[in-house]
């Protein structure tokens, strides 16, 4: 599945959750906003952490989402790839294979 489709699915499930249970969706979005907004760490650094965890968890939706958010926060291709390499160092060959999703997401989203 391609990166844009994954981003559409992330948005779709959040809209569906909002229709089904607005308290859950609202609470989740508030928590995410409070967590990922600028604090002791800047937003780009937090997106790098989330991306590394998404790669380690083998979550293609997370990878697409956090590459997109990191690019919005000013991340470069070189920085994003380095996040991937650090994840491989710490997590192993599974993370290396997930870098295919990382490269696909960067290629698709950096041009937008």
N, C-alpha and C positions, 0 to 999 in steps of 0.2 A: 504494500500500500504506500502511496506517495505521501510526502510531507504535508502538502496542503490538505489532503484528505484527513490526515491525522489531526491537524489543527481544527478542521471543521467538526470532527467527532468530539474533540475536547469541548468546543463551544456548544455542540448539540447536547451533550450529556449534562452540562451545567444548566442549560435552558430547561431541559426536561426535569432535572432535579428541582429547579426553581418552581416549575409548575406543580410538581408532585408534593414538594415539601419546602416551602419558601423559608421556613426557619432554618432548616439544615443548610440550604444553598446560601442564604444570607450570612449565616454564621461562618461557613467555610470561606466565603469570599472575604469577609471581614478579617478572619484569621490569616488568610493568605496575604491580604493587603498589608496588615500590620507586620507580618513576618518578613515579607519581601521588600517592603519600603525601606528607605534610607534609615539607618540606625548606626550602631557602632561599626557595622560593615556597610559599604555602599551597595546599591542594587546590583551592579554588574558582578561584584564578588559573590553575592548571594546567588545570582543566577548561575555562576560557575559551579558553586557547591551543589545546587539543585541538579545541574546538568550531569555532574560526576555521579551523583546518586542515581539519576535516571539511567545512565549507562550501566552502572553496576547492577541495577535492578532489572535490566533488559527491558525497559519500558519505552517502546518506540514513540508513544504519545508524549511521554515526559521529555524525551530527547527533542522531539520537534518543538514542543511548547517552549522549553527552556533555551534552545538555540534562538528561537524567534525573540523571546524576551531579552536575552543577552545582547543580541544584535541591536534591539531597540535601546538598550542601555549603553551602547557604544562599543561592544565587543568586536574584535577583528577576527578574521579567519585564523590567523596565527595563534591568537589567544585561545580560541575555541578548540583548535586541534591540540594545543598543549594541555588543556583540561582533559581531553581524551587520553593523551599519553600518560598523564599522572594517574588517571583512573586505571589504565592498563597496568601500570607499575604496581599499584596497590591491590588490584582485583584479579589480574591475570588474563589469560587468553580469551576468556568469555568477553571481557571488556574490549579486547582488540577486535573481535567480530562485531560488536555493537557499534564500533566506530564507522561501520558502513552506514548505519542510520545517521550518525553524526555528519558524515561527509554529504550524504543526500540532503539532509536538512540545511546545512550551510549553503550548498550549491543552489538550492531552491530559494532560500530566504534572503541571502545577502544581496541578491539582485533586485529585490523589491523596494 
